Every structure is written in C-alpha cells, then in structure tokens.
Amino acid sequence: MPEREAAFEFLREQLGDGGVDADGVVAELRRLEIETPSWGYGNSGTRFHVFPWPGAARTVWERIADAALVHRLTGTCPSVAIHIPWDRVDDWTALRGYAEGQGVRLGAVNPNLFQDDVYRLGSVCHPDAAVRRQALDHVLECVEIACRIDSGILSLWLADGTNYPGQDDFRGRYRRLLESLGEVYAALPDGMRLLVEYKFFEPAFYQTDLPDWGTALLVCRRLGPQAQVLVDTGHHPQGTNIEQIVALLLVEGALGGFHFNNRKYADDDLIVGSVEPFELFLILNEIVAARRDSATTATAETIAFMIDQAHNVEGKIDAMIQSVVNIQTAYAKALLVDRLRLDEARRAGDVLGAHRVLLDAYETDVRPLLAHLRAQLGLAPDPVQAFREGGYAERLAAERGAIAYEPR
C-alpha cells in the first residue's frame, strides 16, 4: 500500500537501513494507549476567569461522548479518567455501560481533596482528625467506585501543605500522611494500583506534603507494591531533569504512570509537547529503552499514559487530539532510536556521537509513519484536521445550545 511504502522510504532516506523495522515500529505504535481525562472536555479557566467554549461538555455523559470521539479520530484513546465528585452519578453500572456503548471504557478514578472548605489547612494531613476522616471516607468511596466500574487505578493528588513557617509540624504531617494512606492502601483490592502524585508547590506556597518524586517513592515503599509514583510532567521546578526521574523510578520498579501536559513556568497545564517537545521525546525514549531491558521491562509495560490538561483559551476536543498526536509523534521518534549505534558510541566514549544518535531520531519526520498507522486503522492521516473539517464542533455547539466559534 502507498502509505507503507512511504513509511519505509522515509526511514531509508533519513535513518538508512540500520536494522529499523518500519512494520515493527507501527506495531509498537498500535499498542500505545493514552487515557484522556473527563475534566479536559469541560470549561475551565484561571483563578481570574473561566472563558466558556461553544459546545464544551457540561455533564459526565457529554464528557465521555467527547472522549469517545477523540478515540474514534485517533484510534489510541480507549479509556477516559473520571474525577469524583465532578463525575459522580447515581448508577455506575449505567455510566459504565454508556461508555462501553460509545467504544471506550472508564479508567482511573481521581478523588477530589482540594475544593471543600474544610480542606483549607489540608485533607489527609490536616491537624483535625475529623477533617482527615472526611477526606479518607471520600477516598475510600472512590476505591469502591473503581471496583464498580472495573477500574484498576486510583490516582491520588493532594493539595496538602502550609503557607507559613510554624503553621504546622513537618514530622506530624508526614506521620498523618502515612497513617491516612495506609488505611487507603489496606482497602485496595488485589490488582488495583494506588498512583501517588507529587507537586513541588501550589496551592500551598511554603511547604507541600508530597513535594517531589523522592517523597512519593518513600510513601509508596511504606505502603507496598500496589502503590507506585505518578509523574505529572508539569509538576517540577524549572530545569528539572524529568527523564532522569523516569529512569530511576523504572529501575526501582515504582513508575506507575504519567499525567502528561506541558509547562513554561510552573504547572501551566499546556498541550503536551507544545513548549518542550524534545523533553517529551527524551522521557518516552527512557520508556522505550526500559521496555528493551529485561531488568525493567515488567514495570515499563504497565505504565499508565494519561493526559491531565486544562484548556482555558483553546477548543477542548481538538486541543486534546493535538496532545494525543504529540505523544504519538514523540513515541514514534523514540522507537526509531538506533540502540545498537547508541550503545557502540557510549562504549567508545563518543559523547557527541551518542548525542547525535538521539538527534537523528528526534529530527526524523515521522508523519508518513503515523499516516501509515492511521491508514491501517481506517483513520484520516491528520486527526486534528479531520475534527476541524468534519463539522463536529459546529454540531456539538448546536446540540449544546451555543454558537460555534470560528478561530481566526
């Protein structure tokens, strides 16, 4: 078929024969699954204002329908994460059945421990035992929900921290954290994972209870093998080497998943790969390398690829599709790294040569390869263009009672 020949031709031209198997790369890309978040399809904003978008999803049913549309256009997003209480329903069996009828499944369950007034001084680390009990009851409810929808992941992010020195006791808060999460861990059924997310600041500006990957790893080690670290790519200080963190967590068997987004300054929740595409490639390169290393393959194969973004001034669905495309693109480039040449350069101490092996893959135009993949799946070569030209946005705006927005 023409797309296959184009894929092979560009590999020959840009990489040389080099033992790169285009069909093998496409097979790996077909295995890639990216979970999109229900909350990414609704209106969102900054702490200053929410800018409503025509046709943005208003209910959990509409959010799932939009996630299913993204899957139909990309072929790689078969699950959608839910957030409680934003997505709470009375009949979880009905919601699960609706998702399956749309061609997707319900994925990770995310508790909310940052919006209730009582969480002003924290949730599971709060100095008041009654507040900690309320928070724990909510998380335990989410474990039950995950069981009812057949989800294998509870994804936990805490906003807990302090704003001023002396506000609370560091050691006391850490003990409360361990005690609280220990109760959650004990409630996990076999096969369910607790993914512990970290963030170095915000909304607490002096101290955060889960500030970095090391603290998250310590907590997971205390809890047990069903607890793993979740890396949000936007939750790091400027200049952090995220790919090194990924590599170390892989070696430790503790990398549970990602919340993919991008940032320029802090936790900006920008489209994946929009600001730092080379960083995204390097992160995925570590995962591809780990899947080829027998010592880390088991962990690398179970990583949950999830998107966590807030689309504040752009469209919801096409922005999500662009994120998916950017992940696919970076992953395809990571699959094209010539591992034999890379190992040879490393053993020879050829610093520049090793770096150039990565650049060869990163600078490769993989669009013909991805077009070949999508042709195999019966999809349009450019999913964003297919959405924009397919009249989807106009129909959704009309159905949901809004006027379609025409980007200039």
N, C-alpha and C positions, 0 to 999 in steps of 0.2 A: 504494500500500500504506500502511497506517496508520503504520508506523514512519517512512516517508519524509515523510508529511505532518507528523508530529510534529517531525521534524528541521527542516523548512522553517519551521514555525510558531514554534518557539523562536528560530530565527535572526531572523525578522521582529520578534518581540517584544523580544528582548534586544539585537540589533545594528541593527535597521532594515534596509531593503532593501540599501543600501550596496554593491551590486555583489557581495555574498558569494554564491558558488555552492555550495549545500549538496552537490550531486552531485559537484562538483569537489573539495570537501574530503573527501568519502567516498572518492573515487578515490585521493587522496593517502594517506589512511589505509590503504587496501588495499595500497599499495606498501610500507608500513612493515614492515621485517623486524627482529626483535630476537632475537639469539642468546643462549640460556641456557647456563650452564656446568655441565658434568657434576658438578663438585665441590659445587655448590649443592644437590644432591639427597641427599647422604650426611650422616651425623652429623658435627657439628663442634662446637667449643667455644672457650672462652677458654683462656688459659695456665694457668687454675686447674682446669678440669674440662670434660669432654665429657658433655653430657646426651643420652643416647640417645633417639631418637624412634621410636615404633612404626611399622614399615613403611618406615623410611628405607632408601634404596638401599644395597646392600652391594657390588655389583660394577659394572663398567662397563656390562654388559648391562642391569642394572636401572636404572642412571642414564640410559642412553639411552631406555629404555622410559618413564621418568618425564618426560623432556624431550619425548618424543613425545606424551604425554598432555597436557602443557601446550600444545603446539601444536594438538592437536585441540580443546581447550577455548577457545583464544584466537584461532586462525587466523592468528597473526602471528609464530610462532617456529619457522621451518622448519629451523634448524640448531642444533647443540649443540657447544660448545667442549670440547676434551679436554685433559687435563693428564698429562704424562709425568714420572715413571713411574706415577702413580696409575692411569692408564687403559691401561697397556701390555698388549698381547695378542700371542700368537704369530702370529696370522693376521689381518693388517689388512684383507685382502680380505673375510674373513668378517664382521668388525666393520662395515665399510662397507656390506656387503650387508644386514646385520641392521638398521642404521639406516635404510636406504632402505626396507626392508620395513615398518618402523614409521612411515614417512611423513616422516622427517627426513633431513638429511644431516650428516655430520661437518664441523665448522667449524674455527675457529682452533686451532692446536696451541700449547700452553704448556709450555715446558721448566721443570724444577724445579732451581734453582740455590741452594737455601737450606736443604735438610734434611740433606744428608750431613755427617758430622763434619768432613771435610776443609775445608768451607766456613766454618769458624769465623772466619777472617780474610778471607773474600771468595771469589769464584769467578773470574770472568774478570779481576778486578783484583787478585787475590791476589799477594803478592810471590814466591811459589814457582811457578816455571814448570810444574812437574809438576801442580800443582793447576789452574792455568789450562788445561793440556792436557786434563785430565779434564773440566773444565767445557765446553770447546769441543767435545770429542768428543760430549758429551751433546746440545748444541745442534745440532750437525751431524746427529746421529741424528734429531732432531726435524724437521729440514728434509727428511730422507729420508722420514720418516713422513708429513709433509704432502704430499709428492709421491705417496705410495702411496694416500692417501685422497682425493686430488684437492682438497686444501685450498689456498687462496690466501693464507693469513695465518699467519705465525709471530709470536706475541705474546710479548714478552720483558720480564719484570720481574726486576731484580737486587736482592738484599738487601745488596749490597756497600757497605761503609762502614767507619768506625772509631769506636771508643768514647772515645778519649782523645787530646788533643793530643800530637803527637810519635809516635804509634803507627805512622804511615806517611807517605809523602811524597805530597802532593796532586798534584803535577805528574806524578810517576811513575805514580800510579794512573790518572790521566786518559790517559796515553800507553798504558798496558796496555789500558785500556778500548777505545780507538780501534783498537789493533792487533788485539785479540781480535774485536771486532765487524766489523772489516774482513775477517777470514777468513770469518766467518759470511755477510756480505753477498756475498762472491765466490762462495759456494756456492748462492745463491738462483737458482732457475731463472727464466726470463722469466715475468712475470705474478704472481710471488709477492711479497708485501709483508712487510717486517720492521717491526712496530709496536713502537716503543721507549717503554716506560712509565717514569714517574718517580714518586718519593715523597720528601717532604722529610725524613722520619726514620722509624726503625723498620725493622729491628731494631737498626741502628747509631744511637747517640744523640749522637755528636759531629759526625760528617760522613758524608754519603751521596754515593756516586759519581754517581748520577743524581738530584739533589735537586729539580729543577724543570723546567718546560717549556722554559726557555731553554737549559739544558744538553742536554736531549733533542734540541732543534732543532739545536743546534750539531753534535751527533753525527750526526744524520740528514743534515745538509748535507755533512759529511765523507764519509759513506758513499755517497750517491747517491739518485736519485729513487725507488727501490723501498723506501727507509726513510722512515717517517713517525712522527709522535708519537702516542702513545696517551694519552688523558686519562682517568685514574681519578678520578671525582668526589669520592672520599673522601680523596684524597692531597694535600690542601692545608692550609696553616695556616688558623686561624680568620680569617674576614673576607676571604679571597682572592676576587677578582672572577673567577670561573671563566668567566663568559660573555665577558669581555674576552679572556681567553686563547684561548677558542674562536674568537672573531672574528679575532684576529691570526694564528692558525695557518691559518685559512681563507684569509686574504689571501695568506699565504706559500705556499699550496698544500701544507701539511705536516700537516694534520689527518687522521690515518689512521683513528681510531676512538675509541670510548669503552668503559670499564668502568664501567657505571652502578651506583651504590649511594648510600647517604646516610650522613652522619655528623653527630653533635652536637659531639663534642670532637676526634676525630682520625680515624684510619682504622677507623671503627666497623662498617663493612660492614652497615649497616642497610638495610631495604627502601627501594628507590628512591622518592624523593619523600615519605618518611614524616616527615621533620623539616623539610626546606626545599623545599616544593612550588613556591614562587614562583621559587626559584633554578633548579629543573629547567625550568620554563616559559621563563625567560629564556635558558637555554642552548639549548633547542630553537628558540626564536624566532630566535636568531642563525643557526641552520642553515637554517630556512625562508627567512629573508631572503637568505642566501647562495645558495640554490637559485634565487632570482629575480634574481640579479645575474650577468650574463654573465661577469664577471671571476672569479667564484668558483664558478660552477655545477659545473664539472668535478670539483673537489675535494669539494664538498658532496654530490655524487651517489654518491661511492664510500666515504663514511664507514661504518665497521662499528659497528653498535649492538649492544653486548654487555653482559650483566649479569655482575657479579662480586660475589657476596654470600656471607656465611656465616650460616646460620640456626641460631642457637645455642639459643634457648629457644622457638622457634615451629615450626610444621609446615614441612615442606620444600616441598611442591608448592604448597599454597595461598599460601604466602608468595611463591613465585616468580611465581605468577599475579598476585598483587596488585602486584608490581613491574611486570609487563608492563602491567597495566591503568593504573597510574600514569603510565607512559611514554606510552601511547596517549592518556591524558587530557590530559597536558601538551602533547603534539604537536598534538592536535586544537585546543586553545586557541591555540597558536602559528599554526596555519593560519587562524584566524579574525581575526588582527590586520588591521585595515584599513590597508593600506600606503599608500593614497592620502592618507587623513586624517593618517597619521603623518608622511609627507613634507611635507604642507602645514604642519602645526604646527611642524615643525623649521625649515622655510624662514622661517616667520614669527617664529621665536624664541619660540614659545609653549611654554615649558618645561612648565607644568602640563598644557596641552592634549595635548602629546605623551605625557606620562606616563599621562594618563587613557585614551588610545587603547589602551595596553597593558593597563591595568586593565580596560577594557571586555571585552577578550578573555579575560583571566585569570579574571574573575569570572563568565564565562558558564558555565552548567550544560550541559556537553556530553554528559551521559548519554543524552539522547534521540538525539543524533547517533551515539554509539557503539552504542546499541541498534539503530539503523537499519543500521549497518555489519555488526553481528553477525547481524542478520536476513538480510542479503544472503548471508552466508556459511553460513547454516543453523545458527547457534550460539545458545546461550542468551544473554540480554541481560546477565547477570552471571556471568562465568566462575568467580569465587570461590565464589559461592553454588551454581553447578552442580556444582563439585567437592565441596563440603561436603555437598550433599544427594544426590549421586549414588552414595554408598556406596563411592567409590574408596578412601578412607583405610582403611576397615574391611577391604575385600578385600585391600589390599596388606599390612596388618598381619597378616591371617590367613595369607596366602601366604608371608610372610617370617618367620613364627614369632614374632610379637609380639602384645601385647594393645593394642587400639585405645585411643587417648587421647581423652577427651571434654573439650573445653575448657569452662571454667566462665565 
